[in-house]
Amino acid sequence: MKQQYLIYGLVIVVAIILFLAWTRLKNQKPQPDTNTRRPPENIFPTSKVVNDKLVIVEDASENDIKKILQEFCNSYNKETYQAIPRLTKLSDRKFAITFPYDINFEIYCYFINYVNYPMGFDRHFKTIGWATTRPTDTWTTEKSVNKNVMLFVSDFDTEYDNVFLTTSDNIGYKLGFAMGEEKQPLNSPEKCYVKPPINVDELETNESIDFK
């Protein structure tokens, strides 16, 4: 009998240890990528590509936004240059991000989500993007292609792996990053479309910093 109680006790102790370890692992936040490996310089793009992709980030410090952009580049530019964001300061807490060499639309969606929910931070940053979609863009449909669109993370988001899209004629989509959830039409847009507060061309003469 005593042996049985001993075995039961050991099973309970092991179960508690495993549960505590699982809880700690579950609650552990992913750490930002600090690996600065880059592809050879000779494949860095040399010609700018005309595009109107624009991201506005508000209520962020300059140090925070620089850290966020560098860590995104650390994650996406290891094998090839997928993101070369240009940062322009609009005010002490407001920044514009453009892409002088353009950026794949799918990576652009990831970018907006990441800046909103950057690793290593205990808060999120209000991030809104604008672009004109193309027929070759991932996750576009016949109702969203060749249109001005606004991209953002929902104020009510609890999933952390999607962005919302509203076209200039107020057709809404949820763009999920999981397989099968890439382009979900909405009965009404999460937010109505608003025009970007500034045009990309207007930032050309402003002081800026490029990240790679």
Stockholm file with secondary structure:
# STOCKHOLM 1.0

chainA/1-212         MKQQYLIYGLVIVVAIILFLAWTRLKNQKPQPDTNTRRPPENIFPTSKVVNDKLVIVEDASENDIKKILQEFCNSYNKETYQAIPRLTKLSDRKFAITFPYDINFEIYCYFINYVNYPMGFDRHFKTIGWATTRPTDTWTTEKSVNKNVMLFVSDFDTEYDNVFLTTSDNIGYKLGFAMGEEKQPLNSPEKCYVKPPINVDELETNESIDFK
#=GR chainA/1-212 SS CHHHHHHHHHHHHHHHHHHHHHHHHHHCCCCCCCCCCCCCGGGSCCSCCCCCCEEEEESCCHHHHHHHHHHHHHHHSSSSCCCCCEEEEEETTEEEEECTTCCCHHHHHHHHHHHHSCTTCSSCCEEEEEEECCTTSTTCCTTTTTSEEEEECCTTCCSCSEEEEEETTCCEEEEESSTTCSCEECSSCSSCCCCCSSCGGGGTTSCEEECC
#=GC SS_cons         CHHHHHHHHHHHHHHHHHHHHHHHHHHCCCCCCCCCCCCCGGGSCCSCCCCCCEEEEESCCHHHHHHHHHHHHHHHSSSSCCCCCEEEEEETTEEEEECTTCCCHHHHHHHHHHHHSCTTCSSCCEEEEEEECCTTSTTCCTTTTTSEEEEECCTTCCSCSEEEEEETTCCEEEEESSTTCSCEECSSCSSCCCCCSSCGGGGTTSCEEECC
//
